[in-house]
Amino acid sequence: YKEKLSSQHRNESITYMTIPYVIPKTTKVLVDLTFSRITSLLINDFSLKENKKLTWVGYYQNGIVVKNVSKYGCVRCLYENSETLSNYFVVKSLLKDPKVLIETIIESIKGNKSYRIYSDKTEEINIKKGCQSCVNGNYTFLENEYGEIVNENCNDNSVAVFPIDDRSVNIRFLKEVLLKNEVEILEDSDEYIVFIAEGKKMFLFQNGRLIISDKISKEEAEYLYRKYVGS
C-alpha cells in the first residue's frame, strides 16, 4: 500500500453502504489500524450501533493513542475535540518499537482500557468527553457517504483535494514527519508546505487543502491524500 492502489486494499471499499458486508456479523472484536479519519468514524459508529468491541489506534496529543471505544468515550469524541492528524508516517515517526504497540493493543482489548504511547513510555489515559454518536446514538457516518471531495483544476492539469471537515493541519509537525521519511521539501511556512513525493509536486495548506500537480484519477488523489496528509 506504500506505492500504488490495489483491489486487495479492503479499507478503500469501506463506505456507509458496504461496511456491514466488509465486517462480518460474527466479528466480536475490531482493531482499527486504517489511520483514516473518515474510515475510522464509520467503523466507530458501526461498532457502537452493533455493540462490537473496538480498539482504535491513532495520533492524539503528540502521541499514539490506543483507544478502547465505549459509551461516552469513542473515536468521534477525539476527532471533535482535538487537532488530529493520523496517517502511517505520523505513527511510524513516533513509534520506536512496534512490539510496544502490539502489546498495548492486546492490553486494551483484555482490560477495556485506553493508553497513550509517547517515546518509550506507555500510560493509561481516561477520555470521556462524549459526542452525539456515543451519547445519543446519532450515527451520522452510517447515514451518508463521507470522504474527501476531489475537484479537478482544468487550467493547469492539477487536482485539488478538499477535506469534508474543518481542520487545521500542523504544518511544522508534518514537515518533520516528511523529512524523517526522506520526502523532499521545496518550500514551507506556518500556512503551507510544498513537497515532492512519488514524482508529484504537492501543495498542502493549513486548512487541509491539497493540490497535486498532475492529472490523476480521483482514486489516486485520495490515496496520496490519505498517505501524506491523513484523512
C-alpha positions as CSV (number, residue, x, y, z in Angstrom):
1,Y,0.0,0.0,0.0
2,K,3.1,2.2,0.0
3,E,3.3,2.9,-3.7
4,K,0.1,2.1,-5.5
5,L,-3.6,1.2,-5.2
6,S,-4.8,-2.4,-5.5
7,S,-8.1,-4.2,-5.1
8,Q,-6.5,-6.0,-2.2
9,H,-6.8,-2.9,0.0
10,R,-10.1,-3.6,1.6
11,N,-10.3,-0.4,3.6
12,E,-10.6,1.5,0.3
13,S,-14.1,-0.1,-0.2
14,I,-15.4,0.8,3.2
15,T,-18.4,3.2,2.9
16,Y,-21.6,3.7,4.8
17,M,-23.2,1.2,2.4
18,T,-20.5,-1.5,2.3
19,I,-19.4,-1.6,5.9
20,P,-21.9,-4.2,7.1
21,Y,-20.6,-6.6,4.4
22,V,-16.9,-5.8,4.8
23,I,-17.1,-6.6,8.5
24,P,-18.9,-10.0,9.1
25,K,-21.7,-10.2,11.6
26,T,-19.8,-12.8,13.6
27,T,-17.0,-10.3,14.3
28,K,-16.8,-9.6,18.0
29,V,-13.5,-7.6,18.3
30,L,-12.3,-4.9,15.9
31,V,-8.8,-3.2,15.8
32,D,-8.8,-0.1,13.6
33,L,-5.4,0.5,12.1
34,T,-6.6,2.3,9.0
35,F,-5.2,5.7,10.0
36,S,-8.0,7.3,8.1
37,R,-10.3,9.9,9.7
38,I,-13.4,9.1,7.7
39,T,-12.9,5.3,7.7
40,S,-12.4,5.3,11.5
41,L,-15.5,7.3,12.1
42,L,-17.5,4.8,10.0
43,I,-16.0,1.9,11.9
44,N,-16.6,3.7,15.2
45,D,-20.3,4.3,14.5
46,F,-20.8,0.8,13.2
47,S,-19.2,-0.7,16.3
48,L,-21.3,1.3,18.7
49,K,-24.5,0.6,16.9
50,E,-23.8,-3.2,16.6
51,N,-22.3,-3.5,20.1
52,K,-18.9,-4.7,18.9
53,K,-15.7,-4.3,20.8
54,L,-13.4,-1.8,19.1
55,T,-9.8,-0.6,19.8
56,W,-8.6,2.3,17.7
57,V,-5.0,3.4,17.1
58,G,-4.2,7.0,16.0
59,Y,-2.4,10.2,16.8
60,Y,-3.6,12.3,19.7
61,Q,-1.9,15.0,21.9
62,N,1.6,14.4,20.4
63,G,1.5,10.7,21.0
64,I,0.0,7.4,19.8
65,V,-3.3,6.6,21.4
66,V,-4.7,3.0,21.7
67,K,-8.3,3.9,22.4
68,N,-10.8,1.4,23.8
69,V,-14.1,2.5,22.4
70,S,-17.1,2.6,24.8
71,K,-20.2,4.6,25.5
72,Y,-19.3,8.2,26.5
73,G,-15.8,7.8,25.0
74,C,-15.4,6.9,21.3
75,V,-13.3,7.9,18.4
76,R,-15.6,10.7,17.3
77,C,-15.1,12.3,20.7
78,L,-11.4,12.6,20.0
79,Y,-11.8,14.0,16.5
80,E,-14.3,16.6,17.6
81,N,-12.2,17.8,20.5
82,S,-8.6,17.9,19.1
83,E,-6.3,18.7,16.3
84,T,-5.8,15.3,14.9
85,L,-3.5,14.2,12.1
86,S,-3.4,10.4,11.7
87,N,-1.5,8.7,9.0
88,Y,1.1,6.0,8.6
89,F,4.0,8.4,8.5
90,V,2.9,10.1,11.7
91,V,2.5,6.9,13.7
92,K,5.8,5.4,12.3
93,S,7.7,8.5,13.3
94,L,6.5,8.4,16.9
95,L,6.8,4.6,17.4
96,K,10.3,3.4,18.2
97,D,9.4,-0.3,18.8
98,P,6.4,-1.9,17.0
99,K,6.2,-4.6,19.7
100,V,5.1,-1.9,22.2
101,L,2.1,-1.1,20.1
102,I,1.1,-4.7,19.7
103,E,1.4,-5.4,23.4
104,T,-0.6,-2.2,24.2
105,I,-3.4,-3.2,21.8
106,I,-3.6,-6.6,23.5
107,E,-3.8,-5.0,26.9
108,S,-6.5,-2.6,25.7
109,I,-8.7,-5.4,24.4
110,K,-8.2,-7.5,27.5
111,G,-8.8,-4.8,30.1
112,N,-11.1,-2.4,28.2
113,K,-8.7,0.4,28.8
114,S,-7.1,3.2,26.7
115,Y,-3.4,4.1,26.6
116,R,-1.1,6.8,25.3
117,I,2.4,5.9,23.9
118,Y,4.9,8.6,23.8
119,S,8.6,7.9,23.1
120,D,9.4,4.9,25.3
121,K,6.6,5.5,27.8
122,T,3.1,4.0,27.9
123,E,0.5,5.4,30.2
124,E,-3.2,4.7,30.9
125,I,-5.5,7.5,29.9
126,N,-9.2,8.2,30.5
127,I,-11.0,10.1,27.8
128,K,-14.7,10.7,28.5
129,K,-15.8,13.8,26.5
130,G,-19.0,12.5,24.9
131,C,-20.4,13.1,21.5
132,Q,-23.6,12.6,19.5
133,S,-22.5,9.1,18.5
134,C,-21.8,7.6,21.9
135,V,-24.2,9.6,24.0
136,N,-27.3,9.9,21.8
137,G,-26.8,7.1,19.3
138,N,-26.7,9.6,16.4
139,Y,-24.7,7.5,13.9
140,T,-24.2,10.2,11.3
141,F,-21.4,8.4,9.5
142,L,-23.6,5.4,8.8
143,E,-26.2,7.6,7.1
144,N,-24.2,9.4,4.4
145,E,-21.2,8.7,2.3
146,Y,-18.3,10.7,3.7
147,G,-14.9,11.1,2.1
148,E,-12.5,13.6,0.6
149,I,-14.1,15.8,-2.1
150,V,-11.9,15.8,-5.2
151,N,-12.1,18.6,-7.8
152,E,-10.1,18.8,-10.9
153,N,-8.4,22.1,-11.8
154,C,-8.7,22.1,-15.6
155,N,-6.5,25.2,-16.1
156,D,-3.1,23.7,-15.1
157,N,-3.5,19.9,-15.2
158,S,-3.7,19.6,-11.4
159,V,-6.0,18.0,-8.9
160,A,-7.2,19.6,-5.7
161,V,-8.4,17.5,-2.7
162,F,-10.7,19.2,-0.2
163,P,-11.4,17.6,3.2
164,I,-15.0,17.5,4.1
165,D,-14.5,18.7,7.6
166,D,-13.0,21.8,9.1
167,R,-9.4,21.1,10.2
168,S,-6.2,22.8,10.9
169,V,-3.0,20.9,9.8
170,N,0.1,21.4,11.9
171,I,2.4,22.2,9.0
172,R,5.6,22.3,11.1
173,F,4.9,18.9,12.6
174,L,4.1,17.4,9.2
175,K,7.3,18.8,7.8
176,E,9.3,17.0,10.5
177,V,7.5,13.8,9.6
178,L,8.0,14.1,5.9
179,L,11.7,14.8,6.4
180,K,12.1,11.8,8.5
181,N,10.7,9.8,5.7
182,E,13.1,11.4,3.2
183,V,10.4,13.4,1.4
184,E,11.9,16.4,-0.5
185,I,10.6,19.8,0.9
186,L,10.6,22.6,-1.6
187,E,9.1,25.4,0.4
188,D,7.2,25.8,3.8
189,S,5.8,28.3,6.2
190,D,3.2,28.1,9.0
191,E,0.4,28.3,6.4
192,Y,1.5,25.9,3.7
193,I,4.2,23.4,2.6
194,V,5.3,22.3,-0.9
195,F,6.9,18.9,-1.3
196,I,7.7,16.3,-3.9
197,A,6.6,12.7,-3.4
198,E,6.2,9.8,-5.8
199,G,7.2,12.0,-8.7
200,K,4.5,14.6,-8.0
201,K,4.7,18.1,-6.7
202,M,2.2,18.8,-3.9
203,F,1.0,22.0,-2.2
204,L,-0.6,21.5,1.2
205,F,-2.4,24.4,3.0
206,Q,-3.1,24.7,6.7
207,N,-6.9,24.2,6.2
208,G,-6.2,20.7,4.7
209,R,-6.5,21.6,1.0
210,L,-4.0,19.6,-1.1
211,I,-3.1,20.5,-4.7
212,I,-1.3,17.8,-6.7
213,S,0.4,19.0,-9.9
214,D,-0.5,16.2,-12.1
215,K,-3.7,15.0,-13.9
216,I,-4.5,11.8,-12.0
217,S,-7.6,9.9,-11.1
218,K,-9.9,10.5,-8.1
219,E,-8.7,7.2,-6.5
220,E,-5.0,8.2,-6.9
221,A,-5.6,11.6,-5.5
222,E,-7.4,10.3,-2.4
223,Y,-4.7,7.7,-1.9
224,L,-2.0,10.4,-1.9
225,Y,-4.1,12.5,0.5
226,R,-4.5,9.7,2.9
227,K,-0.8,8.7,2.7
228,Y,0.8,12.1,3.1
229,V,-1.8,14.2,4.9
230,G,-4.2,11.8,6.6
231,S,-8.0,11.7,6.2
